[in-house]
């Protein structure tokens, strides 16, 4: 077995063997262990002893140790507080002489606590150590007050790279059978249908530190006392989680900025392409009209010549001569070759043109390419407010007055007729679907 493992670079997989085959591999595994065939400095592992694939791995202990992450240094929590943190001092003043329950979650500018009074001193020492370590790393600790469901919501947060991570320290509870009080017994005697609770929640002496219930980070970071560790030993892990979350948020923001930059580039490209195609269509329309007018003028002249040739030298009646003179003058006005030819001016951007373009443009939806406020312009150039779904419904300033979505795009592209499919083809080619 060891030779086969070494030839296979330390791993052999037997796909779902039969019972007898699995038994033979089991015998070979224990024979290698007990007979001393495993090389020094290596360990032999076996997965799939009862069912599934049998996977045998020969692990180099030195390489395994080198691949393990370095141990996390612990945050020192002192037994006494000679110079407590400012929030610790404020919380101590709020606690007063309470002997049973400590609940400061609705108090501004203090540490939010919900625990039994005997655990208050330990909780304050833990928070002092956490705040001191966070500030030593360049972070800040702030108390915040927000309006939530019409009421003031006081929170405590560690600010890392401009992002707030709220914290609350609570005591863990255990369900115990409810013991009716004398008042409840008397009430039940008067009202037999009164229902008493079956259990009570009692603090069990353990603490939990993490995001408050209902916050954005509710399930992102939370540590508590366990059977093999204490909350004091998990403070460094908590800070590492906060730093990781801050780094991930920065990475998402950078990726979002890159996506928005690419969307703007494609947006401007589509706008420029649509504008060029509209100008080409306008010029083609003008050229077609000139050719049509030139042919019509030629037909009028031919008609006038045929009318005069019909008389065969006889004088033409006055009324007929007047009509033919007017027709020839009209032909002169229609003929574009009577004047200088030049490129026609670009079509103006009128409201009707914008409305027709808005009708032919596919509507942007959430999760797809959406125009940014910076790329929406009108001829007036006055700013307005747009709502961008990719920016968490935050309002952004745009130089497009009173137009959003499709109308904003129509304001940027102009032309005489938007009923053709040329602008729409350019938009679809750029990814707007």
C-alpha positions, -999 to +999 in steps of 0.1 A: +000+000+000+027+025+009+045+019-024+013+025-043+006+057-023+041+070-030+037+062-067+004+081-068+018+112-051+003+104-017-033+097-025-052+065-037-090+064-043-109+032-046-143+040-060-171+025-039-156-010-034-176-042-026-177-055+009-149-080+004-127-055-014-132-030+013-122-056+039-089-063+020-081-026+019-089-023+056-065-052+063-038-036+042-043-002+061-040-017+095-010-039+084+008-007+073+001+010+106+010-019+130+040-032+110+057+001+108+055+005+070+045+042+073+076+064+066+090+085+094+074+120+095+043+109+077+007+100+087-016+076+069-053+086+067-083+066+056-117+080+046-147+059+037-144+030+062-181+019+060-195+033+028-187+053-003-152+057-019-121+046+001-096+074+000-061+067+014-038+096+019-001+097+030+005+131+046+038+147+052+036+162+088+062+190+081+044+201+049+011+200+068+024+222+096+039+247+070+005+249+052-014+257+083-022+294+090-002+310+118-019+310+152-041+340+160-026+361+188-049+367+217-062+401+228-051+406+264-080+413+288-068+427+320-082+418+354-086+454+365-093+486+347-070+515+358-078+538+328-110+525+313-122+535+278-145+565+276-175+543+267-167+519+296-167+549+320-201+561+306-216+526+309-204+523+345-223+555+354-255+542+337-253+508+356-257+525+389-266+501+418-286+476+398-283+441+414-303+419+390-305+428+354-284+451+332-300+464+300-285+494+283-296+487+248-319+517+246-295+542+262-275+565+240-237+569+241-231+537+261-222+501+254-253+481+246-255+453+273-281+428+282-269+404+309-270+397+346-254+421+371-226+397+382-213+395+346-212+433+341-176+438+353-163+410+331-183+424+301-168+459+306-133+445+308-139+425+275-152+456+257-123+477+270-098+453+256-117+451+223-119+489+219-083+494+228-071+469+203-093+483+176-081+518+182-045+506+182-050+493+147-063+527+135-100+520+137-126+541+156-153+532+180-185+553+178-220+553+191-248+560+166-284+569+168-308+562+139-345+563+135-360+528+132-398+522+130-404+556+143-382+552+174-346+561+182-322+532+178-289+535+197-261+513+185-223+509+191-201+502+161-164+498+152-156+518+121-132+500+097-123+518+064-154+539+066-178+510+073-197+506+106-199+471+122-224+472+151-218+453+183-239+442+213-229+421+243-256+399+258-258+371+282-269+336+270-300+321+286-313+287+294-349+275+296-360+264+331-394+252+343-416+281+353-424+283+390-457+302+396-455+331+419-481+336+447-497+364+427-501+340+397-515+313+419-541+337+433-550+349+398-554+314+387-578+306+416-599+336+405-597+328+368-591+291+362-587+296+325-556+318+330-526+302+312-492+304+329-459+302+310-442+268+310-406+280+309-385+309+320-353+323+305-324+325+330-289+337+324-264+308+324-232+328+330-220+328+293-216+359+272-222+365+234-206+393+214-217+400+179-240+419+156-274+430+170-306+412+159-321+428+129-289+444+116-274+439+082-246+418+097-268+398+120-253+364+110-219+376+098-200+376+131-208+364+165-187+348+193-196+335+227-183+314+256-180+277+248-171+245+265-135+247+253-129+284+251-139+318+265-151+349+248-118+366+258-099+342+236-121+349+205-117+387+204-089+385+178-110+362+156-138+388+159-115+416+147-103+394+119-139+388+107-146+425+107-114+432+087-124+405+062-159+419+058-145+454+053-121+440+026-148+421+009-170+453+008-141+473-007-136+446-034-173+446-042-173+484-046-143+482-069-159+456-090-191+477-091-172+508-102-155+488-130-189+474-141-204+509-141-174+523-160-178+496-187-216+503-188-209+540-193-184+532-221-208+509-239-236+534-232-217+563-248-206+541-277-242+531-284-253+567-282-226+578-306-234+549-330-271+557-329-265+594-335-243+586-365-268+563-380-296+589-375-275+615-393-268+591-421-305+583-424-313+620-424-288+627-452-301+597-472-336+611-468-326+645-480-307+630-510-337+608-519-359+639-518-335+658-540-335+630-566-373+628-565-375+666-569-350+666-598-370+638-616-402+657-610-387+689-625-375+670-655-410+655-660-426+689-658-402+703-684-409+674-707-446+679-702-443+716-711-423+709-743-449+683-753-477+708-748-460+735-770-451+709-797-488+700-799-496+734-813-474+728-844-464+764-848-498+779-841-500+805-814-508+791-779-538+805-761-531+830-734-544+809-705-524+779-717-493+799-721-497+813-686-501+778-672-470+765-690-449+794-678-460+788-642-452+751-646-417+758-660-411+783-631-423+756-606-399+731-622-370+756-617-380+758-580-381+720-577-348+713-595-320+710-568-294+714-595-304+750-601-285+759-568-253+749-551-254+714-535-240+709-500-243+686-470-276+692-452-274+703-415-278+676-388-313+671-376-324+689-345-333+671-312-370+679-308-394+665-282-413+645-307-381+629-319-372+620-283-406+606-276-404+583-307-369+571-297-381+563-262-409+542-277-384+521-297-359+517-270-359+486-247-366+494-211-336+488-188-344+464-159-328+457-126-298+434-128-290+445-164-271+473-179-286+506-166-276+541-178-258+562-153-269+597-143-236+611-157-244+600-192-278+616-196-279+650-213-304+673-228-298+704-249-307+725-218-281+709-196-301+715-164-295+689-135-322+667-122-325+637-098-324+601-110-329+569-090-304+541-098-315+506-087-278+493-087-269+520-061-294+507-034-321+532-047-299+562-039-306+594-058-278+607-080-276+640-099-279+641-136-279+669-162-313+657-176-342+678-164-373+658-156-365+627-177-355+593-164-350+558-179-359+557-216-368+594-219-333+603-205-317+582-232-340+598-258-328+632-247-292+623-255-298+610-290-315+632-316-328+627-352-357+635-375-373+600-373-368+573-348-392+548-365-363+531-382-345+502-365-310+517-370-307+532-335-322+502-319-298+479-337-269+499-323-283+497-288-288+459-290-253+455-304-239+472-274-256+448-249-288+467-242-314+439-242 
